[in-house]
Amino acid sequence: MADEGPHRMSQAPINLLSALPQPETGEVFEDLLRLGSVRIERIVSSAAPDPVLYDQPQDEWVLLLQGDARLWIDGEVVALGAGDCILIPARTPHRVISTSAQPPCVWLAVHINQA
């Protein structure tokens, strides 16, 4: 195989849906990448999410990889299914209302700090 130069991957690929933690309550957050102003994490939700109200200083784009969930975003209830994504702008209050047990909710979240 030819050398692909400075853009070749130096890590083995990972599967975001394998080796899932199984929290009884709340969520498990796992950083996948931190690069400059961007942080990417995998989130695995239990069927009993914590009623935490988030009001973050950065934009957050979330993609629900599997499961079904309902979010409360600044007074509006948003239903998400596998494959759905949404941008939550910085300083927008939001929380998870409910998540499915089977399959468990697995999220990919991209946090983007403002410059």
C-alpha positions as CSV (number, residue, x, y, z in Angstrom):
1,M,0.0,0.0,0.0
2,A,1.4,3.4,-0.9
3,D,2.1,6.0,1.8
4,E,-0.8,8.4,2.0
5,G,1.3,11.2,3.4
6,P,0.3,13.4,6.4
7,H,-3.5,12.7,6.0
8,R,-3.3,8.9,6.7
9,M,-5.1,7.7,9.8
10,S,-2.9,6.8,12.7
11,Q,-5.5,5.1,14.8
12,A,-7.5,1.9,14.2
13,P,-11.2,2.6,13.4
14,I,-13.7,2.3,16.2
15,N,-17.4,1.2,16.1
16,L,-19.6,3.6,18.0
17,L,-22.3,1.0,18.5
18,S,-20.1,-1.8,20.0
19,A,-18.9,-2.3,23.5
20,L,-21.6,0.1,24.8
21,P,-21.7,0.9,28.5
22,Q,-25.0,0.1,30.2
23,P,-25.8,2.8,32.7
24,E,-28.7,2.1,35.0
25,T,-29.5,5.9,35.3
26,G,-28.3,9.0,33.6
27,E,-25.8,9.0,30.7
28,V,-22.2,8.0,30.0
29,F,-20.1,10.5,28.1
30,E,-17.0,9.5,26.2
31,D,-14.7,11.9,24.4
32,L,-13.7,10.7,21.0
33,L,-11.8,13.7,19.7
34,R,-10.7,17.1,20.9
35,L,-9.2,19.3,18.2
36,G,-9.0,23.1,18.5
37,S,-12.5,24.5,19.2
38,V,-14.2,21.1,18.5
39,R,-15.0,18.3,20.8
40,I,-16.8,15.1,19.6
41,E,-18.2,12.7,22.1
42,R,-20.3,9.5,22.2
43,I,-23.2,9.6,24.7
44,V,-25.0,6.4,25.8
45,S,-28.3,7.1,27.7
46,S,-30.1,4.9,30.2
47,A,-33.8,4.5,30.1
48,A,-33.9,6.9,33.1
49,P,-32.1,10.1,32.0
50,D,-31.0,12.6,34.7
51,P,-33.3,15.7,34.7
52,V,-30.2,18.0,34.2
53,L,-30.9,21.3,32.5
54,Y,-28.0,22.2,30.2
55,D,-27.1,25.8,29.2
56,Q,-23.8,25.5,27.5
57,P,-21.4,28.2,26.3
58,Q,-20.9,26.3,23.0
59,D,-23.0,25.2,20.1
60,E,-23.9,21.5,20.2
61,W,-24.9,19.4,17.2
62,V,-26.3,16.0,18.1
63,L,-27.0,12.9,16.0
64,L,-29.1,10.1,17.5
65,L,-27.4,6.9,16.1
66,Q,-29.9,4.5,17.6
67,G,-33.0,4.5,19.8
68,D,-35.7,7.1,20.3
69,A,-35.6,10.1,22.5
70,R,-37.5,13.3,23.5
71,L,-35.7,16.5,24.3
72,W,-36.9,19.7,25.8
73,I,-35.2,22.6,24.0
74,D,-36.0,26.1,25.2
75,G,-39.7,25.3,25.9
76,E,-40.3,23.0,22.9
77,V,-40.5,19.2,23.0
78,V,-38.5,17.6,20.1
79,A,-38.9,13.9,19.3
80,L,-35.9,12.2,17.7
81,G,-35.4,8.8,16.1
82,A,-32.4,6.9,14.8
83,G,-30.7,9.1,12.2
84,D,-32.2,12.4,13.4
85,C,-29.9,15.3,14.2
86,I,-30.4,18.8,15.5
87,L,-28.2,21.9,16.3
88,I,-28.6,23.3,19.8
89,P,-27.2,26.8,19.7
90,A,-25.0,28.1,22.5
91,R,-26.9,29.3,25.6
92,T,-30.1,27.5,24.7
93,P,-31.5,25.7,27.8
94,H,-32.2,22.0,27.0
95,R,-32.6,18.6,28.7
96,V,-33.4,15.0,27.9
97,I,-37.0,14.1,28.8
98,S,-37.0,10.4,27.8
99,T,-35.0,7.8,26.1
100,S,-35.7,4.3,24.9
101,A,-34.4,1.2,26.8
102,Q,-34.2,-1.2,23.8
103,P,-32.4,-0.2,21.9
104,P,-30.5,2.2,24.2
105,C,-30.0,5.7,22.9
106,V,-26.5,6.3,21.4
107,W,-25.6,9.8,20.5
108,L,-22.8,11.5,18.6
109,A,-22.4,15.0,19.9
110,V,-20.2,17.7,18.4
111,H,-19.4,20.7,20.6
112,I,-18.2,23.8,18.8
113,N,-16.8,26.6,20.9
114,Q,-17.2,30.1,19.5
115,A,-13.9,31.9,18.6
